[in-house]
Amino acid sequence: MPAVLIHGVPDTHRVWDGVRRHLMRSDVEAWDLPGFGTPRSRGFGSTKEEYVDWLIERLERVGEPVDLVGHDWGCILTARVASLRPDLVRTWAGGSAPVSAEYVWHPLAKIWQDPVEGNRFMDELPSASFAKDLMENFDVPADVAGDMVLRVDGTMRDSILKLYRSAETVGAQWEPELANVSAPCLVFWGTLDPASPVGFAGGGAVRASRVVELDCNHWTVVQKPAEVAAALEAHWTA
């Protein structure tokens, strides 16, 4: 069975490049969510439910349960998939985004959720200042931050706004079903994450058989790729 890696916001499959270089297995796929480095199909509205449905449909085509991994929004979406369709998931791993009714969205998410302020932010978004924010507030390396913001095109901006506006109460909506997750679960989290505090790692996600806390910021898969890869390899072979 393959391993499938799902990115978050504002990322594409490239965010997993460092982790993949440290993995021993060759059957690893990193998928782009619609609108994030890849086109959206006609009529796709970029809501959280549509992304979950898209993931389920694509996982069904794999034909066997997968080792499913998500970071940031990828964590939220894959946890939802594991709760709705446990038959599609052999193991689950994720981090840096809780599915919890107690979680309060970070300031930038609140801007994106506001119809006026969110649209203004995206319309006026200067790449240089956005990259600087990623570097200064999230410790993203300069080259990675620069590459990230260059990929935030009009489609991604619209997808981000629609996703966040569909998800103001996602924790309250989706947390109860996490009890249905039957796959072995690993949670990996940065202890310095200002957007998703590490306190949610143990209780704000699915019930994890193992929680790995990493001495880094939000982008664990960029800042600690070797450690994330090692945790995943151990999880998959346990």
C-alpha positions as CSV (number, residue, x, y, z in Angstrom):
1,M,0.0,0.0,0.0
2,P,1.3,3.5,-0.8
3,A,1.8,6.5,1.5
4,V,-0.1,9.6,0.6
5,L,1.1,13.0,1.8
6,I,-1.3,16.0,1.9
7,H,-0.1,19.6,2.2
8,G,-1.6,22.6,3.9
9,V,-2.0,26.4,3.3
10,P,-0.5,28.1,1.4
11,D,1.5,25.1,0.2
12,T,1.7,22.5,-2.6
13,H,3.1,19.0,-2.8
14,R,6.6,20.6,-2.8
15,V,6.4,21.2,1.0
16,W,7.0,17.5,1.4
17,D,10.2,17.4,-0.7
18,G,12.6,17.4,2.3
19,V,10.7,14.7,4.1
20,R,10.5,12.5,1.0
21,R,14.3,12.7,0.6
22,H,14.7,11.1,4.0
23,L,12.2,8.3,3.5
24,M,13.4,4.8,2.7
25,R,10.3,3.6,0.9
26,S,9.6,4.4,-2.8
27,D,5.8,4.2,-2.8
28,V,5.2,7.7,-1.5
29,E,2.9,10.1,-3.3
30,A,2.4,13.8,-2.4
31,W,-0.8,15.2,-3.9
32,D,-1.8,18.8,-4.7
33,L,-5.2,19.8,-3.4
34,P,-7.4,21.4,-6.1
35,G,-6.5,25.0,-6.5
36,F,-3.1,24.6,-4.9
37,G,-0.7,24.3,-7.7
38,T,-3.2,22.5,-9.8
39,P,-6.5,23.5,-11.5
40,R,-9.9,23.2,-9.9
41,S,-12.6,21.3,-11.8
42,R,-15.5,23.3,-13.0
43,G,-17.9,24.0,-10.2
44,F,-15.5,23.1,-7.4
45,G,-16.2,25.5,-4.6
46,S,-13.1,24.9,-2.4
47,T,-15.1,24.2,0.8
48,K,-13.8,21.9,3.5
49,E,-16.4,19.3,2.6
50,E,-15.5,19.4,-1.1
51,Y,-11.8,18.8,-0.3
52,V,-12.7,15.8,1.9
53,D,-15.0,14.4,-0.8
54,W,-12.2,14.9,-3.4
55,L,-9.7,13.0,-1.1
56,I,-12.1,10.2,-0.5
57,E,-12.8,9.8,-4.2
58,R,-9.1,9.8,-5.1
59,L,-8.2,7.4,-2.3
60,E,-11.0,5.0,-3.5
61,R,-9.2,4.8,-6.8
62,V,-6.0,3.7,-5.1
63,G,-7.7,0.4,-4.5
64,E,-6.2,-0.4,-1.1
65,P,-5.9,1.3,2.3
66,V,-3.0,3.8,2.4
67,D,-0.7,5.3,5.0
68,L,-2.3,8.8,5.1
69,V,-0.3,11.8,6.3
70,G,-1.3,15.5,6.5
71,H,0.3,18.8,7.6
72,D,-1.6,21.9,8.5
73,W,-4.9,21.9,6.6
74,G,-3.8,18.5,5.3
75,C,-3.9,17.3,8.9
76,I,-7.5,18.5,9.3
77,L,-8.7,17.0,6.0
78,T,-7.0,13.7,6.4
79,A,-8.2,13.3,10.0
80,R,-11.7,13.8,8.7
81,V,-11.2,11.2,6.0
82,A,-10.0,8.7,8.5
83,S,-13.1,9.4,10.7
84,L,-15.5,9.0,7.8
85,R,-13.8,6.2,5.8
86,P,-11.6,4.1,8.1
87,D,-11.6,1.5,5.4
88,L,-9.4,3.7,3.2
89,V,-6.7,4.3,5.9
90,R,-4.1,1.8,7.1
91,T,-2.4,4.3,9.3
92,W,-2.8,8.1,9.9
93,A,-0.3,10.7,10.8
94,G,-0.7,14.5,11.0
95,G,0.2,17.7,12.8
96,S,0.2,21.5,13.1
97,A,-3.5,21.9,12.9
98,P,-6.1,20.7,15.5
99,V,-9.6,19.5,15.0
100,S,-10.9,20.8,18.3
101,A,-13.9,22.9,19.4
102,E,-11.6,24.7,21.8
103,Y,-9.2,25.9,19.1
104,V,-9.4,29.6,18.3
105,W,-8.4,30.5,14.7
106,H,-5.1,32.5,14.4
107,P,-5.3,36.2,13.4
108,L,-4.5,35.7,9.7
109,A,-7.3,33.0,9.4
110,K,-9.7,35.5,10.9
111,I,-8.8,38.0,8.3
112,W,-9.3,35.5,5.5
113,Q,-12.7,34.5,7.0
114,D,-13.9,38.1,6.8
115,P,-15.5,38.8,3.4
116,V,-14.2,42.4,3.2
117,E,-10.8,42.2,5.0
118,G,-10.0,38.8,3.4
119,N,-10.6,40.0,-0.1
120,R,-8.6,43.1,0.5
121,F,-5.7,41.1,1.9
122,M,-5.6,38.8,-1.1
123,D,-6.1,41.7,-3.6
124,E,-3.2,43.7,-2.1
125,L,-1.0,40.8,-1.1
126,P,2.7,41.7,-1.8
127,S,4.9,38.7,-2.2
128,A,7.8,40.3,-0.5
129,S,6.0,41.1,2.8
130,F,4.2,37.8,2.8
131,A,7.5,36.0,2.5
132,K,9.0,38.2,5.2
133,D,6.1,37.3,7.5
134,L,6.7,33.5,6.9
135,M,10.4,33.9,7.7
136,E,10.0,36.2,10.8
137,N,6.9,34.7,12.4
138,F,7.2,31.0,11.3
139,D,10.9,30.6,10.8
140,V,10.4,29.4,7.3
141,P,13.8,29.5,5.4
142,A,14.1,32.4,3.0
143,D,14.4,30.2,-0.1
144,V,11.4,28.1,0.9
145,A,9.3,31.2,1.8
146,G,10.1,32.8,-1.5
147,D,9.1,29.7,-3.4
148,M,5.9,29.4,-1.4
149,V,4.6,32.9,-2.1
150,L,5.5,32.8,-5.8
151,R,3.0,29.9,-6.1
152,V,0.2,31.8,-4.4
153,D,-1.6,32.7,-7.6
154,G,-5.2,33.9,-8.1
155,T,-6.7,30.4,-8.0
156,M,-4.9,29.6,-4.7
157,R,-5.9,32.9,-3.1
158,D,-9.5,32.3,-4.0
159,S,-9.3,28.7,-2.7
160,I,-7.8,29.8,0.6
161,L,-10.5,32.3,1.2
162,K,-13.3,29.8,0.4
163,L,-11.7,27.1,2.4
164,Y,-11.3,29.2,5.5
165,R,-14.8,30.7,5.2
166,S,-16.3,27.2,5.1
167,A,-14.4,26.3,8.3
168,E,-15.1,28.9,11.0
169,T,-16.6,26.1,13.2
170,V,-14.8,23.1,11.8
171,G,-13.6,22.0,15.2
172,A,-17.0,21.8,16.7
173,Q,-18.4,20.2,13.6
174,W,-15.8,17.5,13.0
175,E,-14.3,16.7,16.4
176,P,-17.1,14.3,17.6
177,E,-16.5,11.9,14.6
178,L,-12.8,11.6,15.5
179,A,-13.9,8.8,17.8
180,N,-14.5,6.7,14.7
181,V,-10.9,6.7,13.6
182,S,-9.6,3.1,13.9
183,A,-6.2,3.4,12.2
184,P,-3.0,3.7,14.3
185,C,-2.3,7.4,14.7
186,L,0.8,9.5,15.0
187,V,0.8,13.2,15.8
188,F,3.9,15.4,15.1
189,W,4.0,19.0,16.2
190,G,6.3,22.0,16.5
191,T,6.6,23.2,20.1
192,L,7.2,26.8,18.9
193,D,4.1,27.0,16.7
194,P,2.2,30.3,17.3
195,A,-0.7,29.4,15.0
196,S,-1.5,26.0,16.4
197,P,-0.2,25.7,20.0
198,V,1.5,22.4,20.9
199,G,-1.0,21.9,23.7
200,F,-3.4,20.6,21.0
201,A,-1.0,17.9,19.9
202,G,-2.1,15.4,22.6
203,G,-5.8,16.2,22.9
204,G,-6.9,18.3,20.0
205,A,-6.4,15.7,17.3
206,V,-7.3,12.1,16.9
207,R,-6.3,9.8,19.7
208,A,-2.7,9.2,18.9
209,S,-0.7,6.1,19.9
210,R,2.4,8.4,19.7
211,V,2.9,12.2,19.9
212,V,6.2,13.6,18.6
213,E,7.0,17.1,19.7
214,L,9.7,18.8,17.6
215,D,11.8,21.9,18.6
216,C,10.6,24.0,15.7
217,N,7.8,26.3,14.5
218,H,4.7,25.5,12.4
219,W,6.3,24.1,9.3
220,T,7.7,20.9,10.9
221,V,7.9,19.2,7.5
222,V,10.3,22.0,6.3
223,Q,12.2,22.7,9.5
224,K,12.6,19.1,10.7
225,P,12.3,16.9,7.7
226,A,14.6,14.1,8.9
227,E,12.9,13.9,12.2
228,V,9.4,13.8,10.6
229,A,10.6,11.1,8.2
230,A,12.0,9.0,11.0
231,A,8.8,9.3,13.0
232,L,6.8,8.3,10.0
233,E,9.0,5.3,9.2
234,A,8.7,4.1,12.8
235,H,5.0,4.6,12.7
236,W,4.5,2.7,9.5
237,T,6.5,-0.3,10.6
238,A,5.2,-0.5,14.2
